[in-house]
Amino acid sequence: MNNFRTLTLAIELHQKCRKLKAPVYLKDQLNRASSSVALNLGEGRGKRTIKDQGRFFFNAFGSLKETQVILKLVDDCPSSTIKLADITGAHLYRLLQSMGLL
């Protein structure tokens, strides 16, 4: 996984999300959603077939979309965090596209 840029971005995004100040109900959901992006990418990378990988990568994409919405709900969310989420999403989209899943 040393050369899996999408996973690296997802981990960086989760680390930034963990540091944000947000209401408890959003903070908990943000932590779970952003960690789910990285965890699903990591688990999917270990699967043998495109079909199995795709299932996990699609789950990661859904969690990324959830993360992006939560970031928009958080007051004073740094634009750099929103931009990182957008970049991570673009990488994940291209990954799914390159696998012929989109």
C-alpha positions in Angstrom: 0.0 0.0 0.0 3.0 2.2 -0.1 2.0 3.7 -3.4 -1.8 4.0 -2.9 -2.2 7.8 -3.1 -5.9 7.7 -2.5 -5.5 5.9 0.8 -2.8 8.4 1.9 -5.1 11.3 1.2 -8.0 9.6 3.1 -5.7 9.1 6.1 -4.7 12.8 6.0 -8.3 13.8 5.7 -9.3 11.8 8.7 -6.5 13.3 10.7 -7.7 16.8 9.9 -11.3 15.9 10.6 -10.3 14.6 14.1 -8.9 18.0 14.9 -11.9 20.0 14.0 -14.2 21.6 16.6 -17.8 20.7 16.0 -20.9 19.9 18.0 -20.7 16.5 19.6 -23.4 14.9 17.4 -21.5 16.0 14.2 -18.0 15.3 15.5 -18.8 11.7 16.2 -20.4 11.2 12.8 -17.5 13.0 11.1 -14.9 10.8 12.8 -16.8 7.7 11.9 -17.4 8.7 8.3 -13.9 10.0 7.6 -12.3 6.9 9.2 -14.6 4.7 7.1 -13.1 6.2 3.9 -9.6 5.1 4.8 -10.7 1.8 6.4 -12.7 0.7 3.3 -9.9 1.7 1.0 -7.4 -0.3 3.0 -9.6 -3.4 3.2 -10.6 -3.1 -0.5 -7.0 -2.9 -1.5 -6.4 -6.4 0.1 -9.2 -8.0 -1.9 -8.3 -10.2 -4.9 -11.0 -9.5 -7.4 -12.1 -6.2 -9.0 -15.7 -7.0 -7.8 -14.6 -7.3 -4.2 -12.4 -4.3 -4.4 -15.1 -2.3 -6.0 -17.6 -3.0 -3.2 -15.2 -1.6 -0.6 -14.1 1.4 -2.8 -17.8 2.3 -3.4 -18.4 2.2 0.4 -15.4 4.5 0.8 -16.9 6.8 -1.8 -20.2 6.9 0.0 -18.4 7.7 3.3 -16.4 10.4 1.6 -19.6 12.1 0.4 -21.0 11.9 3.9 -17.8 13.5 5.2 -18.1 16.3 2.7 -21.6 17.1 3.8 -20.7 17.1 7.5 -17.8 19.5 6.7 -20.2 21.9 5.2 -22.4 21.7 8.3 -19.5 22.5 10.6 -19.1 26.2 11.4 -15.8 27.7 10.5 -14.5 24.6 8.8 -11.1 25.5 7.2 -11.3 25.7 3.4 -8.1 23.6 3.3 -10.0 20.6 4.9 -12.9 21.0 2.4 -10.4 21.1 -0.4 -8.6 18.0 0.8 -12.0 16.2 0.9 -12.7 17.3 -2.6 -9.2 16.1 -3.8 -9.7 12.8 -2.0 -13.1 12.4 -3.7 -11.6 13.1 -7.1 -8.9 10.5 -6.6 -11.5 8.0 -5.4 -13.7 8.7 -8.4 -10.8 8.2 -10.8 -9.9 5.0 -9.1 -13.4 3.6 -9.6 -13.4 4.9 -13.1 -10.1 3.3 -13.9 -11.4 0.0 -12.7 -14.4 0.2 -15.1 -16.8 0.6 -12.2 -18.2 4.0 -13.2 
